[in-house]
Amino acid sequence: MSTTNVLEERLLQQLDQFRADGIYKRLTHITTPQAARVTMEGHGEVIILSSNNYLGLSDHPEVIAAGKRGLEEFGAGTASVRFICGTFTIHRELETACARLVGTEAALSFVSCWNANEALPATVLTADDLILSDQLNHASIIDGIRLAKSITKCQTGVYAHGDLADLDRKLAAASDRVVKMVVTDGVFSMEGSVADLPGLLEVCRRHGAVLWVDDSHGTGVLGRTGRGTHEHFDLVGQIDIITSTLGKALGGAAGGFVAGSAALCDYLTQRARPQLFTNALPATVAASAMRAIEVLEGEPERVAKLTENARYFRAQLQTLGFHPLPGDTPIIPVILGETAAAIRASELLLQEGVFVTGFGFPVVPQGEARVRCQLSAAHSREDLDEALEAFGRVGRQLGLI
Ligand SMILES: Cc1ncc(COP(=O)(O)O)c(C=O)c1O
């Protein structure tokens, strides 16, 4: 058997195993822009309760028009790396807008927040340093730290989720480290919970540690004007480093950024491999994301609508007899118990015209399988009530309520 066939054979076997274990992912295809309701192949019109289109900007006419203008003005892209071929002025404008939004001195864009998270620790840390990560941080942070460890030989560690005492102990034990960095998600995407930034900041300050917050689910979502988790806690200007995505609330196309001091962004421009060896964001994406930021800044009422939608939906689910996790974010996980129950509920909800993803073990702990609802400012009260009626029917059918 040729080497290629051995690989092919193994992959096919593993795919069969995924199917047998009930963890094989089937992609659903939609034929209309991301919005409160979309057209899904094989299902017709469905209400989407599982996108990160928090502010409803993915199909906003001005965001689309800005993307088209970006394409016409700058063409498809730089056709190389920024420092070699030139950086479009739209990238500079976007980075100024990102820094203004999150309240830092500077920002540097990447083709995704995954790339930003991978770039940061591997570029700035050294063998003299330590990075400590919350146990429930996003996969891109985990992989970014793994890369940093293998490249720089920095020390790494994990502190128990949200456990300030554990973090405190681990920082105290690392007094020999030159730079100590702590990283947390602003909003934890599986739980919909918010990191205790005031507490984290206090512990970090006491140990002289740098605090890095990945606010991908907080940007455009939390705080009165949507500046993020730090605005929620009245801490704008106090977080050392923020990474975030342009692929969720801010238009939903792609892209991410690191925001912090001018020196940090300059250093990453000089040294970060995902800057130096890959193209910049396409101009159309940069232009539409920038317009999305301007729409957010001009219409903070979108954030208020999102908050209100989340509050209403959570309360109504409880009234129906479900057990959504409590919280202040538009991520509303409804705990259903066993994995099979979550997957079945998700399938039945889709048949009822509501698209909401089910997550089971090993993504979440055994017995805590869930469907995760994500609300948007684009949802009308009618959308929410229709979705709630579907939840009621499915919940009764499965004996969940
Ligand atoms: C917390 C967090 N960080 C980073 C990312 C990656 O963002 P992007 O899609 O821009 O790579 C995500 C996306 O799922 C996320 O939830």
The ligand as an ORCA input file, in Angstrom:
! r2SCAN-3c Opt
* xyz 0 1
  C     -12.338     34.106     22.367
  C     -11.978     33.965     20.921
  N     -10.748     34.341     20.516
  C     -10.369     34.240     19.228
  C     -11.233     33.740     18.273
  C     -10.753     33.630     16.852
  O     -11.282     34.695     16.116
  P     -11.088     34.747     14.535
  O     -12.311     34.108     13.942
  O     -10.964     36.199     14.215
  O      -9.838     34.002     14.227
  C     -12.513     33.343     18.631
  C     -13.433     32.780     17.609
  O     -14.100     31.809     17.783
  C     -12.909     33.459     19.993
  O     -14.123     33.078     20.392
*
